Amino acid sequence: MDESKTESAAQQRSGRGFIVGSAILVVLNGLISVAHAHGPGKTTAHVIGAFFGGAVVFALIGLLLYGAVRAIGKTKSASTVAKIVFWILFVLLLLNAASLVGRAVNPRAASAQAVFTVPIES
């Protein structure tokens, strides 16, 4: 019986690392969201809102995934669920970073989102 307590304690420790890693990934996704939102004519409030908006969206995704996996009941331990959430958030970070790199490599994609106005002469 003592071995099962030691094993569950080891699983809890490993789960904590994935939870901390998931929190770090949420912050990194928020920072990438800031890089997406940064540009000419953007106010500081817009950039701060982009950071918190990006972080909140990825945190909600992580929490929803955690709840869904726990509700399904396929996994018994919380550390396994934390690992699943961590790896999904990691993949989302890679996709978000790839999107940022794609916009940097192809400046026309970024300029296509810009608003152009034509002055009206009277």
Order of alpha helices (4+ residues) and beta strands (2+ residues): alpha-alpha-alpha-alpha
